[in-house]
Amino acid sequence: MSYCVNCGVELDNGTESCPLCRTPVVNPNIIKQQEITPSFPDRIYMPKSLNKRFGAFIASMVILLPNIVCTLVNILFYPDSIWGWLVNATSLLIWVVFVSPFLWKKTVSWALILIDSVCVMGYAAVICGLTGNKDAYFGCVLPLIAVVAVIVGFFIEFKEHAKPGWPVLCIAAFTEILVSSLSIELIVRNYLDINMLPAYSLIISACCATVTAFFIAVATNKKLRMWMDRKFFVE
């Protein structure tokens, strides 16, 4: 027989709290069965790298299956057509640019740029080959891809290794846009065999030069830099 330590009410065996005052009943002679943690958890936590690889595998299957179907349809029903090559080239480009980086253990910027550039060159080669524009590929498309790849590569390497502040990073970005616009127009004009003096790119260059001058002022003026940091919450 046991009693409540607070109000003295007689308690039944196995009562966990007093029915009158709700005081918890503590009986050292009764050992409650402790909850045993299961050996295997209900949910399995996968490492982030494994999750990325699994996602890349699913994406690869989603990209691969339609290409197999399109290739079979092209061969069986449209043997004189080569549209299946364009579908396969497009899917390969998408896979290399968006899916393959998830399979890398360590991402290397210059390697990604190189692989993406080669893949884009190959894709453009397929299109120019199917349309019969080989001269356009070597005279315009290939130089354009190479110039853009080099400019983007310089920007990424500068950002990762120099680790500049946001004003310097903005200066580099708009400067590279300026250089890209001029280079693209000169390459196109050279291919079309027209006047080599830039025209349309000067509008983009003037805008980029104006914005770049502003960020140069921000980078060199400490008070203006602090005002921008507070105003737009940048670092």
BALOBA-1460 file (C-alpha; in Angstrom, 3 decimals):
// residues 235
<rec num="1" residu="m" x="0.000" y="0.000" z="0.000"/>
<rec num="2" residu="s" x="1.362" y="3.431" z="-0.923"/>
<rec num="3" residu="y" x="0.297" y="7.013" z="-0.258"/>
<rec num="4" residu="c" x="0.791" y="10.366" z="-1.949"/>
<rec num="5" residu="v" x="3.740" y="12.257" z="-0.473"/>
<rec num="6" residu="n" x="1.901" y="15.579" z="-0.992"/>
<rec num="7" residu="c" x="-1.702" y="15.052" z="0.189"/>
<rec num="8" residu="g" x="-1.586" y="11.553" z="1.761"/>
<rec num="9" residu="v" x="-4.235" y="9.982" z="-0.512"/>
<rec num="10" residu="e" x="-4.033" y="6.220" z="-0.766"/>
<rec num="11" residu="l" x="-2.766" y="5.149" z="-4.171"/>
<rec num="12" residu="d" x="-3.409" y="2.024" z="-6.189"/>
<rec num="13" residu="n" x="-0.519" y="-0.082" z="-7.358"/>
<rec num="14" residu="g" x="0.870" y="1.127" z="-10.668"/>
<rec num="15" residu="t" x="-0.512" y="4.682" z="-10.367"/>
<rec num="16" residu="e" x="1.813" y="7.190" z="-11.986"/>
<rec num="17" residu="s" x="0.287" y="10.359" z="-10.478"/>
<rec num="18" residu="c" x="-1.988" y="11.248" z="-7.558"/>
<rec num="19" residu="p" x="-5.661" y="11.368" z="-8.671"/>
<rec num="20" residu="l" x="-6.303" y="14.273" z="-6.252"/>
<rec num="21" residu="c" x="-3.344" y="16.652" z="-6.506"/>
<rec num="22" residu="r" x="-1.666" y="15.256" z="-9.640"/>
<rec num="23" residu="t" x="1.688" y="14.849" z="-7.906"/>
<rec num="24" residu="p" x="3.909" y="12.360" z="-9.778"/>
<rec num="25" residu="v" x="4.387" y="9.044" z="-8.023"/>
<rec num="26" residu="v" x="7.997" y="7.918" z="-7.738"/>
<rec num="27" residu="n" x="8.510" y="4.354" z="-6.600"/>
<rec num="28" residu="p" x="12.178" y="3.319" z="-6.543"/>
<rec num="29" residu="n" x="11.149" y="-0.335" z="-6.300"/>
<rec num="30" residu="i" x="9.532" y="-0.209" z="-9.747"/>
<rec num="31" residu="i" x="11.952" y="0.056" z="-12.615"/>
<rec num="32" residu="k" x="10.357" y="1.298" z="-15.768"/>
<rec num="33" residu="q" x="11.341" y="-0.355" z="-18.954"/>
<rec num="34" residu="q" x="13.556" y="2.027" z="-20.819"/>
<rec num="35" residu="e" x="12.860" y="2.764" z="-24.446"/>
<rec num="36" residu="i" x="15.315" y="0.837" z="-26.543"/>
<rec num="37" residu="t" x="16.752" y="2.641" z="-29.553"/>
<rec num="38" residu="p" x="16.371" y="0.454" z="-32.632"/>
<rec num="39" residu="s" x="19.574" y="-0.796" z="-34.194"/>
<rec num="40" residu="f" x="18.517" y="0.540" z="-37.606"/>
<rec num="41" residu="p" x="17.061" y="4.080" z="-37.797"/>
<rec num="42" residu="d" x="13.792" y="4.691" z="-39.596"/>
<rec num="43" residu="r" x="15.471" y="7.107" z="-42.000"/>
<rec num="44" residu="i" x="18.753" y="6.627" z="-43.783"/>
<rec num="45" residu="y" x="20.876" y="9.747" z="-44.234"/>
<rec num="46" residu="m" x="22.920" y="9.688" z="-47.421"/>
<rec num="47" residu="p" x="26.092" y="11.769" z="-47.839"/>
<rec num="48" residu="k" x="25.719" y="14.857" z="-50.026"/>
<rec num="49" residu="s" x="28.147" y="13.454" z="-52.587"/>
<rec num="50" residu="l" x="26.082" y="10.280" z="-52.880"/>
<rec num="51" residu="n" x="22.879" y="12.300" z="-53.231"/>
<rec num="52" residu="k" x="24.459" y="14.304" z="-56.074"/>
<rec num="53" residu="r" x="25.599" y="11.164" z="-57.848"/>
<rec num="54" residu="f" x="22.174" y="9.580" z="-57.483"/>
<rec num="55" residu="g" x="20.565" y="12.739" z="-58.889"/>
<rec num="56" residu="a" x="23.063" y="12.713" z="-61.766"/>
<rec num="57" residu="f" x="22.218" y="9.062" z="-62.462"/>
<rec num="58" residu="i" x="18.475" y="9.796" z="-62.596"/>
<rec num="59" residu="a" x="19.061" y="12.834" z="-64.838"/>
<rec num="60" residu="s" x="21.275" y="10.734" z="-67.118"/>
<rec num="61" residu="m" x="18.545" y="8.118" z="-67.491"/>
<rec num="62" residu="v" x="15.967" y="10.828" z="-68.225"/>
<rec num="63" residu="i" x="18.231" y="12.229" z="-70.956"/>
<rec num="64" residu="l" x="19.341" y="8.851" z="-72.359"/>
<rec num="65" residu="l" x="15.975" y="7.125" z="-72.814"/>
<rec num="66" residu="p" x="14.390" y="9.716" z="-75.172"/>
<rec num="67" residu="n" x="17.578" y="9.696" z="-77.254"/>
<rec num="68" residu="i" x="17.404" y="5.935" z="-77.678"/>
<rec num="69" residu="v" x="13.770" y="6.205" z="-78.769"/>
<rec num="70" residu="c" x="14.502" y="9.073" z="-81.178"/>
<rec num="71" residu="t" x="17.461" y="7.207" z="-82.683"/>
<rec num="72" residu="l" x="15.388" y="4.060" z="-83.252"/>
<rec num="73" residu="v" x="12.536" y="6.066" z="-84.785"/>
<rec num="74" residu="n" x="15.004" y="7.885" z="-87.038"/>
<rec num="75" residu="i" x="16.593" y="4.639" z="-88.234"/>
<rec num="76" residu="l" x="13.380" y="2.629" z="-88.673"/>
<rec num="77" residu="f" x="10.937" y="5.211" z="-90.035"/>
<rec num="78" residu="y" x="13.074" y="8.058" z="-91.424"/>
<rec num="79" residu="p" x="16.275" y="6.432" z="-92.695"/>
<rec num="80" residu="d" x="16.961" y="9.274" z="-95.137"/>
<rec num="81" residu="s" x="16.808" y="11.915" z="-92.393"/>
<rec num="82" residu="i" x="19.567" y="12.765" z="-89.915"/>
<rec num="83" residu="w" x="17.523" y="14.739" z="-87.377"/>
<rec num="84" residu="g" x="18.425" y="12.129" z="-84.746"/>
<rec num="85" residu="w" x="22.006" y="13.394" z="-84.770"/>
<rec num="86" residu="l" x="20.817" y="16.843" z="-83.754"/>
<rec num="87" residu="v" x="18.745" y="15.403" z="-80.906"/>
<rec num="88" residu="n" x="21.700" y="13.353" z="-79.651"/>
<rec num="89" residu="a" x="24.085" y="16.306" z="-79.911"/>
<rec num="90" residu="t" x="21.690" y="18.552" z="-77.979"/>
<rec num="91" residu="s" x="21.226" y="15.975" z="-75.240"/>
<rec num="92" residu="l" x="24.985" y="15.417" z="-74.978"/>
<rec num="93" residu="l" x="25.545" y="19.148" z="-74.608"/>
<rec num="94" residu="i" x="22.918" y="19.369" z="-71.851"/>
<rec num="95" residu="w" x="24.415" y="16.367" z="-70.047"/>
<rec num="96" residu="v" x="27.996" y="17.656" z="-70.163"/>
<rec num="97" residu="v" x="27.131" y="21.199" z="-69.053"/>
<rec num="98" residu="f" x="24.498" y="20.512" z="-66.386"/>
<rec num="99" residu="v" x="24.830" y="16.892" z="-65.216"/>
<rec num="100" residu="s" x="28.489" y="15.882" z="-65.441"/>
<rec num="101" residu="p" x="29.715" y="18.401" z="-62.782"/>
<rec num="102" residu="f" x="27.725" y="16.465" z="-60.147"/>
<rec num="103" residu="l" x="29.851" y="13.380" z="-60.827"/>
<rec num="104" residu="w" x="33.082" y="15.190" z="-60.014"/>
<rec num="105" residu="k" x="34.573" y="14.671" z="-56.572"/>
<rec num="106" residu="k" x="36.247" y="18.066" z="-56.787"/>
<rec num="107" residu="t" x="35.143" y="20.795" z="-59.162"/>
<rec num="108" residu="v" x="37.981" y="22.413" z="-61.140"/>
<rec num="109" residu="s" x="36.889" y="25.640" z="-62.830"/>
<rec num="110" residu="w" x="39.327" y="25.653" z="-65.738"/>
<rec num="111" residu="a" x="38.579" y="22.000" z="-66.503"/>
<rec num="112" residu="l" x="34.835" y="22.670" z="-66.553"/>
<rec num="113" residu="i" x="35.320" y="25.634" z="-68.879"/>
<rec num="114" residu="l" x="37.539" y="23.582" z="-71.196"/>
<rec num="115" residu="i" x="35.121" y="20.647" z="-71.336"/>
<rec num="116" residu="d" x="32.083" y="22.899" z="-71.829"/>
<rec num="117" residu="s" x="33.863" y="24.845" z="-74.577"/>
<rec num="118" residu="v" x="34.862" y="21.689" z="-76.452"/>
<rec num="119" residu="c" x="31.314" y="20.358" z="-76.130"/>
<rec num="120" residu="v" x="29.807" y="23.610" z="-77.454"/>
<rec num="121" residu="m" x="32.302" y="23.557" z="-80.355"/>
<rec num="122" residu="g" x="31.262" y="20.001" z="-81.138"/>
<rec num="123" residu="y" x="27.584" y="20.912" z="-80.986"/>
<rec num="124" residu="a" x="28.121" y="23.842" z="-83.325"/>
<rec num="125" residu="a" x="30.111" y="21.567" z="-85.651"/>
<rec num="126" residu="v" x="27.168" y="19.152" z="-85.844"/>
<rec num="127" residu="i" x="24.748" y="21.966" z="-86.702"/>
<rec num="128" residu="c" x="27.055" y="23.509" z="-89.305"/>
<rec num="129" residu="g" x="27.774" y="20.080" z="-90.760"/>
<rec num="130" residu="l" x="24.064" y="19.237" z="-91.091"/>
<rec num="131" residu="t" x="23.305" y="22.609" z="-92.682"/>
<rec num="132" residu="g" x="26.395" y="22.611" z="-94.906"/>
<rec num="133" residu="n" x="27.911" y="25.781" z="-93.416"/>
<rec num="134" residu="k" x="31.462" y="24.598" z="-92.829"/>
<rec num="135" residu="d" x="32.913" y="27.969" z="-93.785"/>
<rec num="136" residu="a" x="30.765" y="29.699" z="-91.182"/>
<rec num="137" residu="y" x="31.960" y="27.263" z="-88.530"/>
<rec num="138" residu="f" x="35.673" y="27.874" z="-89.038"/>
<rec num="139" residu="g" x="35.361" y="31.530" z="-89.982"/>
<rec num="140" residu="c" x="32.902" y="32.732" z="-87.327"/>
<rec num="141" residu="v" x="31.428" y="30.183" z="-84.910"/>
<rec num="142" residu="l" x="34.653" y="28.560" z="-83.729"/>
<rec num="143" residu="p" x="36.483" y="31.878" z="-83.076"/>
<rec num="144" residu="l" x="33.445" y="33.252" z="-81.213"/>
<rec num="145" residu="i" x="33.269" y="30.243" z="-78.889"/>
<rec num="146" residu="a" x="37.027" y="30.352" z="-78.281"/>
<rec num="147" residu="v" x="37.059" y="34.075" z="-77.452"/>
<rec num="148" residu="v" x="34.093" y="33.827" z="-75.066"/>
<rec num="149" residu="a" x="35.614" y="30.760" z="-73.365"/>
<rec num="150" residu="v" x="38.940" y="32.541" z="-72.815"/>
<rec num="151" residu="i" x="37.259" y="35.668" z="-71.427"/>
<rec num="152" residu="v" x="35.018" y="33.677" z="-69.067"/>
<rec num="153" residu="g" x="38.006" y="31.578" z="-67.987"/>
<rec num="154" residu="f" x="40.048" y="34.663" z="-67.092"/>
<rec num="155" residu="f" x="37.148" y="36.075" z="-65.084"/>
<rec num="156" residu="i" x="36.588" y="32.875" z="-63.072"/>
<rec num="157" residu="e" x="40.308" y="32.403" z="-62.385"/>
<rec num="158" residu="f" x="40.603" y="36.035" z="-61.280"/>
<rec num="159" residu="k" x="37.576" y="35.686" z="-58.989"/>
<rec num="160" residu="e" x="38.790" y="32.459" z="-57.346"/>
<rec num="161" residu="h" x="42.470" y="33.267" z="-56.907"/>
<rec num="162" residu="a" x="42.566" y="37.033" z="-56.390"/>
<rec num="163" residu="k" x="39.343" y="37.028" z="-54.287"/>
<rec num="164" residu="p" x="38.686" y="40.719" z="-54.967"/>
<rec num="165" residu="g" x="36.103" y="42.897" z="-53.242"/>
<rec num="166" residu="w" x="32.760" y="43.466" z="-54.906"/>
<rec num="167" residu="p" x="33.742" y="46.807" z="-56.576"/>
<rec num="168" residu="v" x="36.792" y="45.231" z="-58.260"/>
<rec num="169" residu="l" x="34.719" y="42.220" z="-59.236"/>
<rec num="170" residu="c" x="32.147" y="44.503" z="-60.878"/>
<rec num="171" residu="i" x="34.936" y="46.358" z="-62.698"/>
<rec num="172" residu="a" x="36.287" y="43.059" z="-64.042"/>
<rec num="173" residu="a" x="32.819" y="41.856" z="-65.092"/>
<rec num="174" residu="f" x="31.867" y="44.986" z="-67.034"/>
<rec num="175" residu="t" x="35.337" y="45.219" z="-68.573"/>
<rec num="176" residu="e" x="35.006" y="41.683" z="-69.877"/>
<rec num="177" residu="i" x="31.540" y="42.454" z="-71.273"/>
<rec num="178" residu="l" x="33.094" y="45.427" z="-73.083"/>
<rec num="179" residu="v" x="35.915" y="43.298" z="-74.511"/>
<rec num="180" residu="s" x="33.486" y="40.522" z="-75.471"/>
<rec num="181" residu="s" x="31.153" y="42.838" z="-77.367"/>
<rec num="182" residu="l" x="34.011" y="44.373" z="-79.345"/>
<rec num="183" residu="s" x="35.574" y="40.989" z="-80.103"/>
<rec num="184" residu="i" x="32.296" y="39.415" z="-81.227"/>
<rec num="185" residu="e" x="31.487" y="42.265" z="-83.623"/>
<rec num="186" residu="l" x="35.000" y="42.273" z="-85.106"/>
<rec num="187" residu="i" x="34.884" y="38.492" z="-85.685"/>
<rec num="188" residu="v" x="31.466" y="38.718" z="-87.354"/>
<rec num="189" residu="r" x="32.531" y="41.669" z="-89.515"/>
<rec num="190" residu="n" x="35.687" y="39.842" z="-90.558"/>
<rec num="191" residu="y" x="33.677" y="36.789" z="-91.585"/>
<rec num="192" residu="l" x="31.153" y="38.885" z="-93.530"/>
<rec num="193" residu="d" x="34.067" y="40.791" z="-95.126"/>
<rec num="194" residu="i" x="32.726" y="44.237" z="-94.274"/>
<rec num="195" residu="n" x="34.213" y="47.336" z="-92.665"/>
<rec num="196" residu="m" x="36.274" y="46.238" z="-89.646"/>
<rec num="197" residu="l" x="35.500" y="49.355" z="-87.595"/>
<rec num="198" residu="p" x="33.139" y="48.486" z="-84.688"/>
<rec num="199" residu="a" x="29.697" y="50.069" z="-84.680"/>
<rec num="200" residu="y" x="26.951" y="48.334" z="-82.693"/>
<rec num="201" residu="s" x="29.332" y="47.149" z="-79.982"/>
<rec num="202" residu="l" x="30.296" y="50.778" z="-79.272"/>
<rec num="203" residu="i" x="26.889" y="51.307" z="-77.625"/>
<rec num="204" residu="i" x="27.494" y="48.387" z="-75.255"/>
<rec num="205" residu="s" x="31.079" y="49.511" z="-74.726"/>
<rec num="206" residu="a" x="30.010" y="53.054" z="-73.822"/>
<rec num="207" residu="c" x="27.496" y="51.762" z="-71.260"/>
<rec num="208" residu="c" x="30.034" y="49.352" z="-69.763"/>
<rec num="209" residu="a" x="32.706" y="52.049" z="-69.634"/>
<rec num="210" residu="t" x="30.358" y="54.391" z="-67.762"/>
<rec num="211" residu="v" x="29.413" y="51.736" z="-65.203"/>
<rec num="212" residu="t" x="33.058" y="50.688" z="-64.849"/>
<rec num="213" residu="a" x="34.089" y="54.302" z="-64.141"/>
<rec num="214" residu="f" x="31.493" y="54.437" z="-61.365"/>
<rec num="215" residu="f" x="32.803" y="51.260" z="-59.711"/>
<rec num="216" residu="i" x="36.382" y="52.532" z="-60.026"/>
<rec num="217" residu="a" x="35.265" y="55.588" z="-58.053"/>
<rec num="218" residu="v" x="33.663" y="53.295" z="-55.455"/>
<rec num="219" residu="a" x="36.817" y="51.186" z="-55.180"/>
<rec num="220" residu="t" x="39.117" y="54.202" z="-54.751"/>
<rec num="221" residu="n" x="36.865" y="56.345" z="-52.517"/>
<rec num="222" residu="k" x="36.654" y="54.898" z="-49.022"/>
<rec num="223" residu="k" x="33.658" y="57.000" z="-47.927"/>
<rec num="224" residu="l" x="31.691" y="56.133" z="-51.056"/>
<rec num="225" residu="r" x="32.542" y="52.455" z="-50.561"/>
<rec num="226" residu="m" x="31.315" y="52.521" z="-46.948"/>
<rec num="227" residu="w" x="28.114" y="54.283" z="-48.009"/>
<rec num="228" residu="m" x="27.472" y="51.618" z="-50.657"/>
<rec num="229" residu="d" x="28.156" y="48.852" z="-48.141"/>
<rec num="230" residu="r" x="25.625" y="50.258" z="-45.686"/>
<rec num="231" residu="k" x="23.075" y="51.168" z="-48.332"/>
<rec num="232" residu="f" x="22.964" y="47.835" z="-50.142"/>
<rec num="233" residu="f" x="24.272" y="45.490" z="-47.418"/>
<rec num="234" residu="v" x="27.211" y="44.259" z="-49.502"/>
<rec num="235" residu="e" x="30.682" y="43.253" z="-48.415"/>
